[in-house]
Amino acid sequence: MGIFNRSTTQTETFDAPTAAIEDISGDYALDVSHSRLGFSARHAMVTTVRGSFKEFEGTAHVDTAKPAASWVKLTIKAASVDTGNADRDGHLRSGDFFEDDTNPDITFVSTAVDFDGETWNVTGDLTIKGTTKTVTIPFEQTGSAKDPFGNLRVGFEGATAISRSDWGLSFNAALETGGVLVSEKIKLEFDISAIKSA
């Protein structure tokens, strides 16, 4: 199995998902405190380094009867990158990568949504460091629930791989043993909890 293939092992370890409603159509806002926007990359070709963004906001409209009418908008603060290492995070915020002083926001705006009965494929414009490219992210719905505060929630998980140099994130260093310090391919990971608007 390739390193960018999704594995079901993790989801199988959790309790079975709940389904509070059959039709999830409606408007939603991302619950930042219960969502994760993450990424992973190979370092020195021997290990995987993972990180996430701590500050973001997003809204979505879901239409199960007419999936093409659905849409997603997401804004991420580049300076909120967190890999658990202050020096590495500082490097990621610099001109070698996100250059967050002049490009504070990473954005994703959907341009097309389709649903095959199992997977929501969300295609849109991903803008990083002033460069916009089209990406498609497949999402699986992970359930719906009414929380103790009366909020109706839906969950989604998605992942895709991108080539970071397409967005000008091209810093690297060659290794004496061959290969490079940071992989060209980056995996983007989305664990989403969204609250339905009243």
C-alpha positions as CSV (number, residue, x, y, z in Angstrom):
1,M,0.0,0.0,0.0
2,G,1.4,3.4,-0.9
3,I,2.0,6.0,1.7
4,F,-0.7,8.3,0.3
5,N,-3.4,5.6,0.3
6,R,-6.1,6.1,2.9
7,S,-6.3,3.3,5.5
8,T,-9.5,2.2,7.1
9,T,-7.6,0.7,10.1
10,Q,-7.9,4.0,12.1
11,T,-11.6,4.4,11.6
12,E,-12.3,0.8,12.5
13,T,-10.9,1.3,16.0
14,F,-13.6,3.8,16.9
15,D,-17.2,3.3,17.9
16,A,-19.7,2.9,15.1
17,P,-20.9,6.3,13.6
18,T,-24.3,7.6,14.4
19,A,-26.9,8.9,12.0
20,A,-29.2,11.5,13.5
21,I,-30.7,12.4,10.2
22,E,-31.0,10.8,6.8
23,D,-30.8,14.0,4.7
24,I,-27.9,16.2,5.6
25,S,-28.9,19.0,3.2
26,G,-28.4,22.5,4.6
27,D,-25.9,25.2,5.5
28,Y,-23.0,24.5,7.8
29,A,-20.2,26.2,9.6
30,L,-16.9,24.4,10.5
31,D,-16.5,23.6,14.2
32,V,-12.8,24.6,14.5
33,S,-12.4,23.1,18.0
34,H,-13.4,19.6,16.7
35,S,-11.9,19.7,13.2
36,R,-8.3,19.1,12.0
37,L,-6.7,20.4,8.9
38,G,-3.5,18.5,8.6
39,F,-0.6,17.6,6.3
40,S,2.2,15.1,6.2
41,A,5.5,14.9,4.3
42,R,8.4,12.5,4.2
43,H,11.6,13.9,5.8
44,A,15.0,12.7,4.6
45,M,13.2,9.9,2.8
46,V,13.0,7.9,6.0
47,T,10.1,9.2,8.2
48,T,6.8,11.0,8.1
49,V,6.5,14.5,9.7
50,R,3.0,15.6,10.4
51,G,1.5,19.0,11.1
52,S,-1.7,21.0,11.1
53,F,-3.1,24.5,11.1
54,K,-4.6,25.8,14.3
55,E,-6.6,28.8,12.9
56,F,-9.1,28.4,10.1
57,E,-12.8,29.0,9.3
58,G,-15.1,27.5,6.7
59,T,-18.7,27.3,5.5
60,A,-20.5,24.8,3.3
61,H,-23.9,24.2,1.7
62,V,-24.9,20.6,1.2
63,D,-27.6,19.5,-1.2
64,T,-28.1,15.8,-1.3
65,A,-30.8,15.9,-4.0
66,K,-28.7,18.1,-6.2
67,P,-25.1,17.6,-5.2
68,A,-23.8,20.0,-7.9
69,A,-25.5,22.8,-6.0
70,S,-23.3,22.1,-3.0
71,W,-20.3,24.3,-2.2
72,V,-17.4,24.8,0.3
73,K,-15.3,27.8,1.3
74,L,-12.3,27.5,3.6
75,T,-9.7,30.1,4.8
76,I,-6.6,29.0,6.8
77,K,-4.2,31.3,8.5
78,A,-0.7,30.3,7.2
79,A,1.0,31.6,10.4
80,S,-0.9,29.0,12.5
81,V,1.1,26.1,11.1
82,D,2.1,23.7,13.9
83,T,4.4,20.7,13.5
84,G,5.4,20.5,17.2
85,N,8.8,22.1,16.6
86,A,9.2,25.9,16.8
87,D,12.3,26.1,14.5
88,R,10.6,24.1,11.8
89,D,7.3,26.1,12.1
90,G,9.3,29.3,11.7
91,H,10.9,27.9,8.6
92,L,7.5,27.0,7.2
93,R,6.3,30.5,7.8
94,S,9.3,32.0,5.9
95,G,9.8,32.8,2.3
96,D,11.1,29.3,1.6
97,F,7.5,28.0,2.2
98,F,4.3,30.0,3.1
99,E,5.8,33.5,3.3
100,D,2.9,34.3,5.7
101,D,3.9,38.0,6.1
102,T,2.8,38.8,2.5
103,N,0.5,35.7,2.0
104,P,-1.4,35.4,5.3
105,D,-4.2,33.2,4.0
106,I,-4.5,29.8,2.4
107,T,-7.9,29.5,0.7
108,F,-10.0,26.8,-0.9
109,V,-13.2,27.6,-2.8
110,S,-15.1,24.8,-4.5
111,T,-15.9,24.9,-8.1
112,A,-17.7,21.6,-8.5
113,V,-19.2,18.9,-6.2
114,D,-20.4,15.5,-7.0
115,F,-21.7,12.6,-5.0
116,D,-21.7,9.0,-6.1
117,G,-23.8,7.7,-3.2
118,E,-20.8,7.0,-1.1
119,T,-18.1,9.6,-1.7
120,W,-18.4,13.4,-2.0
121,N,-15.8,14.6,-4.5
122,V,-15.1,18.3,-3.9
123,T,-13.1,20.1,-6.7
124,G,-12.0,23.6,-6.2
125,D,-9.3,26.3,-6.3
126,L,-6.6,26.0,-3.7
127,T,-4.6,29.2,-3.2
128,I,-1.2,29.0,-1.4
129,K,1.4,31.8,-1.5
130,G,-0.5,33.6,-4.2
131,T,-0.7,30.7,-6.6
132,T,-4.1,29.0,-7.4
133,K,-4.4,25.4,-8.7
134,T,-7.3,23.1,-9.0
135,V,-7.5,20.1,-6.6
136,T,-10.1,17.4,-6.0
137,I,-10.6,16.1,-2.5
138,P,-12.7,12.9,-1.9
139,F,-14.7,13.0,1.3
140,E,-16.5,10.3,3.2
141,Q,-19.3,11.2,5.5
142,T,-18.6,9.8,9.0
143,G,-21.9,10.3,10.6
144,S,-24.4,12.8,12.0
145,A,-25.4,13.5,15.6
146,K,-27.2,15.9,17.8
147,D,-24.8,17.0,20.6
148,P,-25.8,17.8,24.2
149,F,-26.1,21.5,23.3
150,G,-28.7,20.9,20.6
151,N,-26.4,21.4,17.7
152,L,-26.9,19.1,14.7
153,R,-23.4,18.0,13.5
154,V,-22.1,16.1,10.5
155,G,-18.7,14.6,10.1
156,F,-16.5,14.1,7.0
157,E,-13.0,12.8,6.4
158,G,-11.0,13.5,3.3
159,A,-7.4,13.4,2.0
160,T,-5.5,14.1,-1.2
161,A,-1.9,14.4,-2.3
162,I,-0.4,17.5,-4.0
163,S,3.0,18.4,-5.4
164,R,4.1,21.3,-3.3
165,S,6.3,22.9,-6.0
166,D,3.1,23.6,-8.0
167,W,2.4,26.3,-5.4
168,G,6.0,27.6,-5.2
169,L,6.9,25.7,-2.1
170,S,10.1,24.4,-3.6
171,F,12.7,24.6,-0.9
172,N,14.8,21.4,-0.7
173,A,18.2,20.0,-0.1
174,A,19.9,17.0,-1.7
175,L,21.0,14.1,0.5
176,E,24.4,12.5,0.1
177,T,22.8,9.1,-0.1
178,G,20.4,10.2,-2.8
179,G,16.9,11.6,-2.5
180,V,16.0,14.9,-0.9
181,L,15.3,16.4,2.5
182,V,11.6,17.1,2.0
183,S,9.3,15.0,-0.2
184,E,7.8,16.7,-3.3
185,K,4.4,15.0,-2.5
186,I,2.5,16.3,0.5
187,K,-0.6,14.6,1.8
188,L,-3.5,16.9,2.9
189,E,-5.8,15.5,5.6
190,F,-9.2,16.8,6.6
191,D,-11.2,15.7,9.7
192,I,-14.3,17.8,9.7
193,S,-17.0,18.4,12.2
194,A,-19.6,20.9,10.9
195,I,-22.6,22.4,12.7
196,K,-25.8,23.0,10.8
197,S,-27.0,26.6,10.8
198,A,-30.4,27.3,12.4
